[in-house]
Amino acid sequence: MIPAWNTCPPSWSLEYHGYLMSSHELHKGRSNFVCVDEDPEVNLSGDGNEDGGLWYPVEAKCGSLPCPNYVNGREITCAVCTK
């Protein structure tokens, strides 16, 4: 997974690209960063709320990341690549 890109390096194959997501910054506990496909498939088995983990888009914050390379408040893209 390559954060902040939506393409792969030469000689690598793009599996999918989308947006970097993680738990909300105010939620306690550990979290991971995951690349979620920009066109996810729908699960038609139901729509009940089981109070599971929630993912939120990761946004750039100037100071933590170099700006103007990133835009403050903009969602960060990602690519999943294979060799």
mmCIF file of the N, C-alpha and C atoms, coordinates in Angstrom:
data_MODEL
# 
_entry.id   MODEL 
# 
loop_
_atom_site.group_PDB 
_atom_site.id 
_atom_site.type_symbol 
_atom_site.label_atom_id 
_atom_site.label_alt_id 
_atom_site.label_comp_id 
_atom_site.label_asym_id 
_atom_site.label_entity_id 
_atom_site.label_seq_id 
_atom_site.pdbx_PDB_ins_code 
_atom_site.Cartn_x 
_atom_site.Cartn_y 
_atom_site.Cartn_z 
_atom_site.occupancy 
_atom_site.B_iso_or_equiv 
_atom_site.pdbx_formal_charge 
_atom_site.auth_seq_id 
_atom_site.auth_comp_id 
_atom_site.auth_asym_id 
_atom_site.auth_atom_id 
_atom_site.pdbx_PDB_model_num 
ATOM 1   N N  . MET A 1 1  ? 0.849   -1.170 0.000   1.00 0.00 ? 1  MET A N  1 
ATOM 2   C CA . MET A 1 1  ? 0.000   0.000  0.000   1.00 0.00 ? 1  MET A CA 1 
ATOM 3   C C  . MET A 1 1  ? 0.892   1.230  0.000   1.00 0.00 ? 1  MET A C  1 
ATOM 4   N N  . ILE A 1 2  ? 0.598   2.135  -0.898  1.00 0.00 ? 2  ILE A N  1 
ATOM 5   C CA . ILE A 1 2  ? 1.383   3.364  -1.019  1.00 0.00 ? 2  ILE A CA 1 
ATOM 6   C C  . ILE A 1 2  ? 0.469   4.552  -0.714  1.00 0.00 ? 2  ILE A C  1 
ATOM 7   N N  . PRO A 1 3  ? 0.653   5.179  0.455   1.00 0.00 ? 3  PRO A N  1 
ATOM 8   C CA . PRO A 1 3  ? -0.176  6.342  0.766   1.00 0.00 ? 3  PRO A CA 1 
ATOM 9   C C  . PRO A 1 3  ? 0.208   7.552  -0.070  1.00 0.00 ? 3  PRO A C  1 
ATOM 10  N N  . ALA A 1 4  ? -0.756  8.406  -0.317  1.00 0.00 ? 4  ALA A N  1 
ATOM 11  C CA . ALA A 1 4  ? -0.599  9.680  -1.034  1.00 0.00 ? 4  ALA A CA 1 
ATOM 12  C C  . ALA A 1 4  ? -0.317  9.507  -2.527  1.00 0.00 ? 4  ALA A C  1 
ATOM 13  N N  . TRP A 1 5  ? -0.539  8.320  -3.044  1.00 0.00 ? 5  TRP A N  1 
ATOM 14  C CA . TRP A 1 5  ? -0.396  8.063  -4.486  1.00 0.00 ? 5  TRP A CA 1 
ATOM 15  C C  . TRP A 1 5  ? -1.653  7.363  -4.973  1.00 0.00 ? 5  TRP A C  1 
ATOM 16  N N  . ASN A 1 6  ? -1.934  7.469  -6.261  1.00 0.00 ? 6  ASN A N  1 
ATOM 17  C CA . ASN A 1 6  ? -3.016  6.675  -6.852  1.00 0.00 ? 6  ASN A CA 1 
ATOM 18  C C  . ASN A 1 6  ? -2.524  5.887  -8.054  1.00 0.00 ? 6  ASN A C  1 
ATOM 19  N N  . THR A 1 7  ? -1.200  5.802  -8.189  1.00 0.00 ? 7  THR A N  1 
ATOM 20  C CA . THR A 1 7  ? -0.560  4.992  -9.229  1.00 0.00 ? 7  THR A CA 1 
ATOM 21  C C  . THR A 1 7  ? 0.533   4.160  -8.564  1.00 0.00 ? 7  THR A C  1 
ATOM 22  N N  . CYS A 1 8  ? 1.106   3.251  -9.341  1.00 0.00 ? 8  CYS A N  1 
ATOM 23  C CA . CYS A 1 8  ? 2.159   2.376  -8.834  1.00 0.00 ? 8  CYS A CA 1 
ATOM 24  C C  . CYS A 1 8  ? 3.491   2.695  -9.506  1.00 0.00 ? 8  CYS A C  1 
ATOM 25  N N  . PRO A 1 9  ? 4.589   2.290  -8.879  1.00 0.00 ? 9  PRO A N  1 
ATOM 26  C CA . PRO A 1 9  ? 5.900   2.465  -9.515  1.00 0.00 ? 9  PRO A CA 1 
ATOM 27  C C  . PRO A 1 9  ? 5.992   1.635  -10.790 1.00 0.00 ? 9  PRO A C  1 
ATOM 28  N N  . PRO A 1 10 ? 6.911   1.987  -11.686 1.00 0.00 ? 10 PRO A N  1 
ATOM 29  C CA . PRO A 1 10 ? 7.106   1.183  -12.899 1.00 0.00 ? 10 PRO A CA 1 
ATOM 30  C C  . PRO A 1 10 ? 7.362   -0.283 -12.553 1.00 0.00 ? 10 PRO A C  1 
ATOM 31  N N  . SER A 1 11 ? 6.839   -1.179 -13.334 1.00 0.00 ? 11 SER A N  1 
ATOM 32  C CA . SER A 1 11 ? 6.937   -2.642 -13.223 1.00 0.00 ? 11 SER A CA 1 
ATOM 33  C C  . SER A 1 11 ? 6.075   -3.210 -12.097 1.00 0.00 ? 11 SER A C  1 
ATOM 34  N N  . TRP A 1 12 ? 5.288   -2.398 -11.417 1.00 0.00 ? 12 TRP A N  1 
ATOM 35  C CA . TRP A 1 12 ? 4.334   -2.871 -10.423 1.00 0.00 ? 12 TRP A CA 1 
ATOM 36  C C  . TRP A 1 12 ? 2.932   -2.813 -11.032 1.00 0.00 ? 12 TRP A C  1 
ATOM 37  N N  . SER A 1 13 ? 2.018   -3.660 -10.536 1.00 0.00 ? 13 SER A N  1 
ATOM 38  C CA . SER A 1 13 ? 0.636   -3.688 -11.036 1.00 0.00 ? 13 SER A CA 1 
ATOM 39  C C  . SER A 1 13 ? -0.293  -3.045 -10.021 1.00 0.00 ? 13 SER A C  1 
ATOM 40  N N  . LEU A 1 14 ? -1.179  -2.199 -10.501 1.00 0.00 ? 14 LEU A N  1 
ATOM 41  C CA . LEU A 1 14 ? -2.169  -1.558 -9.643  1.00 0.00 ? 14 LEU A CA 1 
ATOM 42  C C  . LEU A 1 14 ? -3.325  -2.520 -9.410  1.00 0.00 ? 14 LEU A C  1 
ATOM 43  N N  . GLU A 1 15 ? -3.578  -2.861 -8.151  1.00 0.00 ? 15 GLU A N  1 
ATOM 44  C CA . GLU A 1 15 ? -4.736  -3.693 -7.798  1.00 0.00 ? 15 GLU A CA 1 
ATOM 45  C C  . GLU A 1 15 ? -5.967  -2.801 -7.657  1.00 0.00 ? 15 GLU A C  1 
ATOM 46  N N  . TYR A 1 16 ? -5.831  -1.715 -6.938  1.00 0.00 ? 16 TYR A N  1 
ATOM 47  C CA . TYR A 1 16 ? -6.883  -0.708 -6.841  1.00 0.00 ? 16 TYR A CA 1 
ATOM 48  C C  . TYR A 1 16 ? -6.310  0.550  -6.205  1.00 0.00 ? 16 TYR A C  1 
ATOM 49  N N  . HIS A 1 17 ? -7.042  1.649  -6.328  1.00 0.00 ? 17 HIS A N  1 
ATOM 50  C CA . HIS A 1 17 ? -6.655  2.879  -5.642  1.00 0.00 ? 17 HIS A CA 1 
ATOM 51  C C  . HIS A 1 17 ? -7.897  3.450  -4.983  1.00 0.00 ? 17 HIS A C  1 
ATOM 52  N N  . GLY A 1 18 ? -7.666  4.260  -3.957  1.00 0.00 ? 18 GLY A N  1 
ATOM 53  C CA . GLY A 1 18 ? -8.796  4.813  -3.222  1.00 0.00 ? 18 GLY A CA 1 
ATOM 54  C C  . GLY A 1 18 ? -8.339  5.856  -2.228  1.00 0.00 ? 18 GLY A C  1 
ATOM 55  N N  . TYR A 1 19 ? -8.854  5.733  -1.011  1.00 0.00 ? 19 TYR A N  1 
ATOM 56  C CA . TYR A 1 19 ? -8.579  6.725  0.019   1.00 0.00 ? 19 TYR A CA 1 
ATOM 57  C C  . TYR A 1 19 ? -8.051  6.066  1.285   1.00 0.00 ? 19 TYR A C  1 
ATOM 58  N N  . LEU A 1 20 ? -7.096  6.724  1.916   1.00 0.00 ? 20 LEU A N  1 
ATOM 59  C CA . LEU A 1 20 ? -6.532  6.267  3.170   1.00 0.00 ? 20 LEU A CA 1 
ATOM 60  C C  . LEU A 1 20 ? -7.560  6.523  4.269   1.00 0.00 ? 20 LEU A C  1 
ATOM 61  N N  . MET A 1 21 ? -7.839  5.482  5.077   1.00 0.00 ? 21 MET A N  1 
ATOM 62  C CA . MET A 1 21 ? -8.832  5.609  6.137   1.00 0.00 ? 21 MET A CA 1 
ATOM 63  C C  . MET A 1 21 ? -8.283  5.015  7.430   1.00 0.00 ? 21 MET A C  1 
ATOM 64  N N  . SER A 1 22 ? -8.840  5.486  8.548   1.00 0.00 ? 22 SER A N  1 
ATOM 65  C CA . SER A 1 22 ? -8.445  5.010  9.868   1.00 0.00 ? 22 SER A CA 1 
ATOM 66  C C  . SER A 1 22 ? -9.580  5.322  10.837  1.00 0.00 ? 22 SER A C  1 
ATOM 67  N N  . SER A 1 23 ? -9.378  4.982  12.114  1.00 0.00 ? 23 SER A N  1 
ATOM 68  C CA . SER A 1 23 ? -10.393 5.319  13.112  1.00 0.00 ? 23 SER A CA 1 
ATOM 69  C C  . SER A 1 23 ? -10.372 6.824  13.362  1.00 0.00 ? 23 SER A C  1 
ATOM 70  N N  . HIS A 1 24 ? -11.400 7.337  13.995  1.00 0.00 ? 24 HIS A N  1 
ATOM 71  C CA . HIS A 1 24 ? -11.492 8.762  14.286  1.00 0.00 ? 24 HIS A CA 1 
ATOM 72  C C  . HIS A 1 24 ? -10.439 9.149  15.314  1.00 0.00 ? 24 HIS A C  1 
ATOM 73  N N  . GLU A 1 25 ? -9.889  10.331 15.181  1.00 0.00 ? 25 GLU A N  1 
ATOM 74  C CA . GLU A 1 25 ? -8.808  10.770 16.073  1.00 0.00 ? 25 GLU A CA 1 
ATOM 75  C C  . GLU A 1 25 ? -9.236  10.837 17.532  1.00 0.00 ? 25 GLU A C  1 
ATOM 76  N N  . LEU A 1 26 ? -10.520 10.958 17.811  1.00 0.00 ? 26 LEU A N  1 
ATOM 77  C CA . LEU A 1 26 ? -10.997 11.015 19.194  1.00 0.00 ? 26 LEU A CA 1 
ATOM 78  C C  . LEU A 1 26 ? -11.341 9.651  19.773  1.00 0.00 ? 26 LEU A C  1 
ATOM 79  N N  . HIS A 1 27 ? -11.348 8.596  18.949  1.00 0.00 ? 27 HIS A N  1 
ATOM 80  C CA . HIS A 1 27 ? -11.637 7.250  19.441  1.00 0.00 ? 27 HIS A CA 1 
ATOM 81  C C  . HIS A 1 27 ? -10.400 6.686  20.124  1.00 0.00 ? 27 HIS A C  1 
ATOM 82  N N  . LYS A 1 28 ? -10.601 6.079  21.260  1.00 0.00 ? 28 LYS A N  1 
ATOM 83  C CA . LYS A 1 28 ? -9.484  5.517  22.029  1.00 0.00 ? 28 LYS A CA 1 
ATOM 84  C C  . LYS A 1 28 ? -9.097  4.152  21.477  1.00 0.00 ? 28 LYS A C  1 
ATOM 85  N N  . GLY A 1 29 ? -7.851  3.767  21.711  1.00 0.00 ? 29 GLY A N  1 
ATOM 86  C CA . GLY A 1 29 ? -7.368  2.456  21.297  1.00 0.00 ? 29 GLY A CA 1 
ATOM 87  C C  . GLY A 1 29 ? -6.489  2.537  20.071  1.00 0.00 ? 29 GLY A C  1 
ATOM 88  N N  . ARG A 1 30 ? -6.003  1.403  19.681  1.00 0.00 ? 30 ARG A N  1 
ATOM 89  C CA . ARG A 1 30 ? -5.125  1.324  18.515  1.00 0.00 ? 30 ARG A CA 1 
ATOM 90  C C  . ARG A 1 30 ? -5.914  1.474  17.232  1.00 0.00 ? 30 ARG A C  1 
ATOM 91  N N  . SER A 1 31 ? -5.218  1.912  16.219  1.00 0.00 ? 31 SER A N  1 
ATOM 92  C CA . SER A 1 31 ? -5.850  2.015  14.912  1.00 0.00 ? 31 SER A CA 1 
ATOM 93  C C  . SER A 1 31 ? -4.835  1.680  13.834  1.00 0.00 ? 31 SER A C  1 
ATOM 94  N N  . ASN A 1 32 ? -5.332  1.330  12.684  1.00 0.00 ? 32 ASN A N  1 
ATOM 95  C CA . ASN A 1 32 ? -4.508  1.040  11.516  1.00 0.00 ? 32 ASN A CA 1 
ATOM 96  C C  . ASN A 1 32 ? -4.923  1.983  10.398  1.00 0.00 ? 32 ASN A C  1 
ATOM 97  N N  . PHE A 1 33 ? -4.026  2.161  9.454   1.00 0.00 ? 33 PHE A N  1 
ATOM 98  C CA . PHE A 1 33 ? -4.348  2.894  8.244   1.00 0.00 ? 33 PHE A CA 1 
ATOM 99  C C  . PHE A 1 33 ? -4.613  1.866  7.155   1.00 0.00 ? 33 PHE A C  1 
ATOM 100 N N  . VAL A 1 34 ? -5.741  2.031  6.454   1.00 0.00 ? 34 VAL A N  1 
ATOM 101 C CA . VAL A 1 34 ? -6.185  1.075  5.449   1.00 0.00 ? 34 VAL A CA 1 
ATOM 102 C C  . VAL A 1 34 ? -6.501  1.824  4.166   1.00 0.00 ? 34 VAL A C  1 
ATOM 103 N N  . CYS A 1 35 ? -6.139  1.248  3.036   1.00 0.00 ? 35 CYS A N  1 
ATOM 104 C CA . CYS A 1 35 ? -6.503  1.823  1.748   1.00 0.00 ? 35 CYS A CA 1 
ATOM 105 C C  . CYS A 1 35 ? -7.839  1.213  1.330   1.00 0.00 ? 35 CYS A C  1 
ATOM 106 N N  . VAL A 1 36 ? -8.868  2.058  1.256   1.00 0.00 ? 36 VAL A N  1 
ATOM 107 C CA . VAL A 1 36 ? -10.212 1.603  0.898   1.00 0.00 ? 36 VAL A CA 1 
ATOM 108 C C  . VAL A 1 36 ? -10.482 1.978  -0.559  1.00 0.00 ? 36 VAL A C  1 
ATOM 109 N N  . ASP A 1 37 ? -10.885 0.995  -1.344  1.00 0.00 ? 37 ASP A N  1 
ATOM 110 C CA . ASP A 1 37 ? -11.153 1.191  -2.766  1.00 0.00 ? 37 ASP A CA 1 
ATOM 111 C C  . ASP A 1 37 ? -12.115 2.359  -2.973  1.00 0.00 ? 37 ASP A C  1 
ATOM 112 N N  . GLU A 1 38 ? -11.829 3.196  -3.969  1.00 0.00 ? 38 GLU A N  1 
ATOM 113 C CA . GLU A 1 38 ? -12.709 4.344  -4.231  1.00 0.00 ? 38 GLU A CA 1 
ATOM 114 C C  . GLU A 1 38 ? -14.073 3.913  -4.751  1.00 0.00 ? 38 GLU A C  1 
ATOM 115 N N  . ASP A 1 39 ? -14.188 2.664  -5.201  1.00 0.00 ? 39 ASP A N  1 
ATOM 116 C CA . ASP A 1 39 ? -15.459 2.135  -5.705  1.00 0.00 ? 39 ASP A CA 1 
ATOM 117 C C  . ASP A 1 39 ? -15.753 0.812  -4.988  1.00 0.00 ? 39 ASP A C  1 
ATOM 118 N N  . PRO A 1 40 ? -16.056 0.855  -3.682  1.00 0.00 ? 40 PRO A N  1 
ATOM 119 C CA . PRO A 1 40 ? -16.245 -0.396 -2.932  1.00 0.00 ? 40 PRO A CA 1 
ATOM 120 C C  . PRO A 1 40 ? -17.512 -1.129 -3.355  1.00 0.00 ? 40 PRO A C  1 
ATOM 121 N N  . GLU A 1 41 ? -17.512 -2.442 -3.133  1.00 0.00 ? 41 GLU A N  1 
ATOM 122 C CA . GLU A 1 41 ? -18.694 -3.244 -3.420  1.00 0.00 ? 41 GLU A CA 1 
ATOM 123 C C  . GLU A 1 41 ? -19.673 -3.123 -2.257  1.00 0.00 ? 41 GLU A C  1 
ATOM 124 N N  . VAL A 1 42 ? -20.947 -3.275 -2.551  1.00 0.00 ? 42 VAL A N  1 
ATOM 125 C CA . VAL A 1 42 ? -21.994 -3.169 -1.541  1.00 0.00 ? 42 VAL A CA 1 
ATOM 126 C C  . VAL A 1 42 ? -22.303 -4.542 -0.977  1.00 0.00 ? 42 VAL A C  1 
ATOM 127 N N  . ASN A 1 43 ? -22.488 -4.621 0.343   1.00 0.00 ? 43 ASN A N  1 
ATOM 128 C CA . ASN A 1 43 ? -22.913 -5.855 0.997   1.00 0.00 ? 43 ASN A CA 1 
ATOM 129 C C  . ASN A 1 43 ? -24.423 -5.785 1.161   1.00 0.00 ? 43 ASN A C  1 
ATOM 130 N N  . LEU A 1 44 ? -25.141 -6.607 0.424   1.00 0.00 ? 44 LEU A N  1 
ATOM 131 C CA . LEU A 1 44 ? -26.602 -6.553 0.422   1.00 0.00 ? 44 LEU A CA 1 
ATOM 132 C C  . LEU A 1 44 ? -27.230 -7.397 1.523   1.00 0.00 ? 44 LEU A C  1 
ATOM 133 N N  . SER A 1 45 ? -26.426 -7.943 2.447   1.00 0.00 ? 45 SER A N  1 
ATOM 134 C CA . SER A 1 45 ? -26.959 -8.841 3.471   1.00 0.00 ? 45 SER A CA 1 
ATOM 135 C C  . SER A 1 45 ? -27.705 -8.105 4.577   1.00 0.00 ? 45 SER A C  1 
ATOM 136 N N  . GLY A 1 46 ? -27.582 -6.819 4.666   1.00 0.00 ? 46 GLY A N  1 
ATOM 137 C CA . GLY A 1 46 ? -28.311 -6.093 5.705   1.00 0.00 ? 46 GLY A CA 1 
ATOM 138 C C  . GLY A 1 46 ? -27.694 -4.742 5.962   1.00 0.00 ? 46 GLY A C  1 
ATOM 139 N N  . ASP A 1 47 ? -28.380 -3.964 6.764   1.00 0.00 ? 47 ASP A N  1 
ATOM 140 C CA . ASP A 1 47 ? -27.873 -2.635 7.065   1.00 0.00 ? 47 ASP A CA 1 
ATOM 141 C C  . ASP A 1 47 ? -27.944 -2.333 8.555   1.00 0.00 ? 47 ASP A C  1 
ATOM 142 N N  . GLY A 1 48 ? -27.956 -3.365 9.386   1.00 0.00 ? 48 GLY A N  1 
ATOM 143 C CA . GLY A 1 48 ? -28.037 -3.170 10.828  1.00 0.00 ? 48 GLY A CA 1 
ATOM 144 C C  . GLY A 1 48 ? -26.763 -2.563 11.398  1.00 0.00 ? 48 GLY A C  1 
ATOM 145 N N  . ASN A 1 49 ? -26.895 -1.866 12.504  1.00 0.00 ? 49 ASN A N  1 
ATOM 146 C CA . ASN A 1 49 ? -25.760 -1.261 13.189  1.00 0.00 ? 49 ASN A CA 1 
ATOM 147 C C  . ASN A 1 49 ? -25.345 -2.162 14.334  1.00 0.00 ? 49 ASN A C  1 
ATOM 148 N N  . GLU A 1 50 ? -24.163 -2.730 14.249  1.00 0.00 ? 50 GLU A N  1 
ATOM 149 C CA . GLU A 1 50 ? -23.639 -3.615 15.289  1.00 0.00 ? 50 GLU A CA 1 
ATOM 150 C C  . GLU A 1 50 ? -22.586 -2.908 16.127  1.00 0.00 ? 50 GLU A C  1 
ATOM 151 N N  . ASP A 1 51 ? -22.499 -1.575 16.006  1.00 0.00 ? 51 ASP A N  1 
ATOM 152 C CA . ASP A 1 51 ? -21.519 -0.775 16.745  1.00 0.00 ? 51 ASP A CA 1 
ATOM 153 C C  . ASP A 1 51 ? -20.088 -1.280 16.542  1.00 0.00 ? 51 ASP A C  1 
ATOM 154 N N  . GLY A 1 52 ? -19.783 -1.658 15.338  1.00 0.00 ? 52 GLY A N  1 
ATOM 155 C CA . GLY A 1 52 ? -18.433 -2.103 15.005  1.00 0.00 ? 52 GLY A CA 1 
ATOM 156 C C  . GLY A 1 52 ? -17.497 -0.919 14.829  1.00 0.00 ? 52 GLY A C  1 
ATOM 157 N N  . GLY A 1 53 ? -16.275 -1.212 14.396  1.00 0.00 ? 53 GLY A N  1 
ATOM 158 C CA . GLY A 1 53 ? -15.308 -0.154 14.152  1.00 0.00 ? 53 GLY A CA 1 
ATOM 159 C C  . GLY A 1 53 ? -15.732 0.710  12.979  1.00 0.00 ? 53 GLY A C  1 
ATOM 160 N N  . LEU A 1 54 ? -15.465 1.988  13.088  1.00 0.00 ? 54 LEU A N  1 
ATOM 161 C CA . LEU A 1 54 ? -15.812 2.928  12.027  1.00 0.00 ? 54 LEU A CA 1 
ATOM 162 C C  . LEU A 1 54 ? -14.544 3.489  11.407  1.00 0.00 ? 54 LEU A C  1 
ATOM 163 N N  . TRP A 1 55 ? -14.559 3.660  10.095  1.00 0.00 ? 55 TRP A N  1 
ATOM 164 C CA . TRP A 1 55 ? -13.416 4.236  9.383   1.00 0.00 ? 55 TRP A CA 1 
ATOM 165 C C  . TRP A 1 55 ? -13.769 5.632  8.921   1.00 0.00 ? 55 TRP A C  1 
ATOM 166 N N  . TYR A 1 56 ? -12.774 6.502  8.984   1.00 0.00 ? 56 TYR A N  1 
ATOM 167 C CA . TYR A 1 56 ? -12.925 7.876  8.541   1.00 0.00 ? 56 TYR A CA 1 
ATOM 168 C C  . TYR A 1 56 ? -11.793 8.213  7.581   1.00 0.00 ? 56 TYR A C  1 
ATOM 169 N N  . PRO A 1 57 ? -12.051 9.059  6.590   1.00 0.00 ? 57 PRO A N  1 
ATOM 170 C CA . PRO A 1 57 ? -10.973 9.467  5.679   1.00 0.00 ? 57 PRO A CA 1 
ATOM 171 C C  . PRO A 1 57 ? -9.864  10.196 6.450   1.00 0.00 ? 57 PRO A C  1 
ATOM 172 N N  . VAL A 1 58 ? -8.631  9.920  6.080   1.00 0.00 ? 58 VAL A N  1 
ATOM 173 C CA . VAL A 1 58 ? -7.484  10.608 6.664   1.00 0.00 ? 58 VAL A CA 1 
ATOM 174 C C  . VAL A 1 58 ? -7.269  11.900 5.885   1.00 0.00 ? 58 VAL A C  1 
ATOM 175 N N  . GLU A 1 59 ? -7.165  13.005 6.600   1.00 0.00 ? 59 GLU A N  1 
ATOM 176 C CA . GLU A 1 59 ? -6.976  14.300 5.957   1.00 0.00 ? 59 GLU A CA 1 
ATOM 177 C C  . GLU A 1 59 ? -5.595  14.858 6.283   1.00 0.00 ? 59 GLU A C  1 
ATOM 178 N N  . ALA A 1 60 ? -5.025  15.543 5.325   1.00 0.00 ? 60 ALA A N  1 
ATOM 179 C CA . ALA A 1 60 ? -3.714  16.168 5.510   1.00 0.00 ? 60 ALA A CA 1 
ATOM 180 C C  . ALA A 1 60 ? -3.827  17.336 6.476   1.00 0.00 ? 60 ALA A C  1 
ATOM 181 N N  . LYS A 1 61 ? -2.800  17.515 7.304   1.00 0.00 ? 61 LYS A N  1 
ATOM 182 C CA . LYS A 1 61 ? -2.713  18.672 8.200   1.00 0.00 ? 61 LYS A CA 1 
ATOM 183 C C  . LYS A 1 61 ? -1.338  19.287 8.031   1.00 0.00 ? 61 LYS A C  1 
ATOM 184 N N  . CYS A 1 62 ? -1.317  20.523 7.580   1.00 0.00 ? 62 CYS A N  1 
ATOM 185 C CA . CYS A 1 62 ? -0.044  21.224 7.413   1.00 0.00 ? 62 CYS A CA 1 
ATOM 186 C C  . CYS A 1 62 ? 0.659   21.323 8.757   1.00 0.00 ? 62 CYS A C  1 
ATOM 187 N N  . GLY A 1 63 ? 1.950   21.118 8.735   1.00 0.00 ? 63 GLY A N  1 
ATOM 188 C CA . GLY A 1 63 ? 2.745   21.060 9.949   1.00 0.00 ? 63 GLY A CA 1 
ATOM 189 C C  . GLY A 1 63 ? 3.123   19.625 10.237  1.00 0.00 ? 63 GLY A C  1 
ATOM 190 N N  . SER A 1 64 ? 2.122   18.724 10.186  1.00 0.00 ? 64 SER A N  1 
ATOM 191 C CA . SER A 1 64 ? 2.407   17.293 10.293  1.00 0.00 ? 64 SER A CA 1 
ATOM 192 C C  . SER A 1 64 ? 2.947   16.775 8.965   1.00 0.00 ? 64 SER A C  1 
ATOM 193 N N  . LEU A 1 65 ? 2.449   17.348 7.877   1.00 0.00 ? 65 LEU A N  1 
ATOM 194 C CA . LEU A 1 65 ? 2.892   17.020 6.522   1.00 0.00 ? 65 LEU A CA 1 
ATOM 195 C C  . LEU A 1 65 ? 3.368   18.304 5.845   1.00 0.00 ? 65 LEU A C  1 
ATOM 196 N N  . PRO A 1 66 ? 4.294   18.167 4.904   1.00 0.00 ? 66 PRO A N  1 
ATOM 197 C CA . PRO A 1 66 ? 4.803   19.372 4.243   1.00 0.00 ? 66 PRO A CA 1 
ATOM 198 C C  . PRO A 1 66 ? 3.776   19.969 3.271   1.00 0.00 ? 66 PRO A C  1 
ATOM 199 N N  . CYS A 1 67 ? 3.459   21.204 3.503   1.00 0.00 ? 67 CYS A N  1 
ATOM 200 C CA . CYS A 1 67 ? 2.592   21.935 2.584   1.00 0.00 ? 67 CYS A CA 1 
ATOM 201 C C  . CYS A 1 67 ? 3.461   22.974 1.890   1.00 0.00 ? 67 CYS A C  1 
ATOM 202 N N  . PRO A 1 68 ? 3.386   23.154 0.607   1.00 0.00 ? 68 PRO A N  1 
ATOM 203 C CA . PRO A 1 68 ? 2.262   22.907 -0.274  1.00 0.00 ? 68 PRO A CA 1 
ATOM 204 C C  . PRO A 1 68 ? 2.247   21.534 -0.946  1.00 0.00 ? 68 PRO A C  1 
ATOM 205 N N  . ASN A 1 69 ? 3.138   20.602 -0.620  1.00 0.00 ? 69 ASN A N  1 
ATOM 206 C CA . ASN A 1 69 ? 3.036   19.282 -1.256  1.00 0.00 ? 69 ASN A CA 1 
ATOM 207 C C  . ASN A 1 69 ? 1.670   18.644 -0.971  1.00 0.00 ? 69 ASN A C  1 
ATOM 208 N N  . TYR A 1 70 ? 1.153   18.873 0.231   1.00 0.00 ? 70 TYR A N  1 
ATOM 209 C CA . TYR A 1 70 ? -0.182  18.424 0.609   1.00 0.00 ? 70 TYR A CA 1 
ATOM 210 C C  . TYR A 1 70 ? -1.054  19.651 0.780   1.00 0.00 ? 70 TYR A C  1 
ATOM 211 N N  . VAL A 1 71 ? -2.379  19.449 0.741   1.00 0.00 ? 71 VAL A N  1 
ATOM 212 C CA . VAL A 1 71 ? -3.318  20.548 0.922   1.00 0.00 ? 71 VAL A CA 1 
ATOM 213 C C  . VAL A 1 71 ? -4.045  20.322 2.242   1.00 0.00 ? 71 VAL A C  1 
ATOM 214 N N  . ASN A 1 72 ? -3.966  21.300 3.123   1.00 0.00 ? 72 ASN A N  1 
ATOM 215 C CA . ASN A 1 72 ? -4.574  21.179 4.439   1.00 0.00 ? 72 ASN A CA 1 
ATOM 216 C C  . ASN A 1 72 ? -6.057  20.831 4.325   1.00 0.00 ? 72 ASN A C  1 
ATOM 217 N N  . GLY A 1 73 ? -6.476  19.764 5.021   1.00 0.00 ? 73 GLY A N  1 
ATOM 218 C CA . GLY A 1 73 ? -7.874  19.348 5.030   1.00 0.00 ? 73 GLY A CA 1 
ATOM 219 C C  . GLY A 1 73 ? -8.294  18.447 3.899   1.00 0.00 ? 73 GLY A C  1 
ATOM 220 N N  . ARG A 1 74 ? -7.423  18.220 2.930   1.00 0.00 ? 74 ARG A N  1 
ATOM 221 C CA . ARG A 1 74 ? -7.778  17.368 1.787   1.00 0.00 ? 74 ARG A CA 1 
ATOM 222 C C  . ARG A 1 74 ? -7.561  15.896 2.144   1.00 0.00 ? 74 ARG A C  1 
ATOM 223 N N  . GLU A 1 75 ? -8.467  15.040 1.678   1.00 0.00 ? 75 GLU A N  1 
ATOM 224 C CA . GLU A 1 75 ? -8.345  13.601 1.915   1.00 0.00 ? 75 GLU A CA 1 
ATOM 225 C C  . GLU A 1 75 ? -7.119  13.057 1.188   1.00 0.00 ? 75 GLU A C  1 
ATOM 226 N N  . ILE A 1 76 ? -6.486  12.049 1.802   1.00 0.00 ? 76 ILE A N  1 
ATOM 227 C CA . ILE A 1 76 ? -5.257  11.470 1.237   1.00 0.00 ? 76 ILE A CA 1 
ATOM 228 C C  . ILE A 1 76 ? -5.604  10.213 0.459   1.00 0.00 ? 76 ILE A C  1 
ATOM 229 N N  . THR A 1 77 ? -5.120  10.148 -0.760  1.00 0.00 ? 77 THR A N  1 
ATOM 230 C CA . THR A 1 77 ? -5.348  8.982  -1.616  1.00 0.00 ? 77 THR A CA 1 
ATOM 231 C C  . THR A 1 77 ? -4.357  7.879  -1.268  1.00 0.00 ? 77 THR A C  1 
ATOM 232 N N  . CYS A 1 78 ? -4.532  6.714  -1.900  1.00 0.00 ? 78 CYS A N  1 
ATOM 233 C CA . CYS A 1 78 ? -3.617  5.592  -1.709  1.00 0.00 ? 78 CYS A CA 1 
ATOM 234 C C  . CYS A 1 78 ? -3.761  4.635  -2.897  1.00 0.00 ? 78 CYS A C  1 
ATOM 235 N N  . ALA A 1 79 ? -2.751  3.794  -3.056  1.00 0.00 ? 79 ALA A N  1 
ATOM 236 C CA . ALA A 1 79 ? -2.774  2.772  -4.105  1.00 0.00 ? 79 ALA A CA 1 
ATOM 237 C C  . ALA A 1 79 ? -2.302  1.451  -3.499  1.00 0.00 ? 79 ALA A C  1 
ATOM 238 N N  . VAL A 1 80 ? -2.922  0.358  -3.922  1.00 0.00 ? 80 VAL A N  1 
ATOM 239 C CA . VAL A 1 80 ? -2.483  -0.976 -3.533  1.00 0.00 ? 80 VAL A CA 1 
ATOM 240 C C  . VAL A 1 80 ? -1.870  -1.609 -4.763  1.00 0.00 ? 80 VAL A C  1 
ATOM 241 N N  . CYS A 1 81 ? -0.570  -1.950 -4.638  1.00 0.00 ? 81 CYS A N  1 
ATOM 242 C CA . CYS A 1 81 ? 0.216   -2.436 -5.776  1.00 0.00 ? 81 CYS A CA 1 
ATOM 243 C C  . CYS A 1 81 ? 0.802   -3.807 -5.492  1.00 0.00 ? 81 CYS A C  1 
ATOM 244 N N  . THR A 1 82 ? 1.025   -4.590 -6.542  1.00 0.00 ? 82 THR A N  1 
ATOM 245 C CA . THR A 1 82 ? 1.705   -5.879 -6.409  1.00 0.00 ? 82 THR A CA 1 
ATOM 246 C C  . THR A 1 82 ? 2.841   -5.933 -7.406  1.00 0.00 ? 82 THR A C  1 
ATOM 247 N N  . LYS A 1 83 ? 3.816   -6.748 -7.094  1.00 0.00 ? 83 LYS A N  1 
ATOM 248 C CA . LYS A 1 83 ? 4.992   -6.902 -7.974  1.00 0.00 ? 83 LYS A CA 1 
ATOM 249 C C  . LYS A 1 83 ? 4.889   -8.209 -8.698  1.00 0.00 ? 83 LYS A C  1 
# 
